[in-house]
Amino acid sequence: MKTVVKDMNKAGAKAKLDHYRKALKRKAEDLRRSMSAQNAAQIVSRLDVPSDEGDLSQQSHEEWIFLNRNTLDLKLLREVEDALRRIQGSTYGICAECAEAISPKRLEAVPVARFFVRSQELIGSGAFSDEE
């Protein structure tokens, strides 16, 4: 009977990992699509020769927004790809700092989470570095 329960737990864990994997892959694709769309929109909206300082200012502001958003999307894409590598390497859901299991509730809320809540709080407070 224990074997059946253990196999069910393994099957449940595999199903949960498949759920996270699919969600992360969708997020990665959404980010790539968004970054491509932003890039295309930026190119299309760019004026070759701004007609006055107001146009130049507006264009510079839009470029700044584009670059910041693109940087944030790229950072999130890297976190998503890192989470997918952790799934593949069987370390997904394990805190990178304290090796405790990250709760399923936290992983549902933040699928790219690398740290157990307490470890994340310590990192945020500067108690220790999150550098590997």
Beta strands, then each sheet from edge to edge (+ up, - down):
end
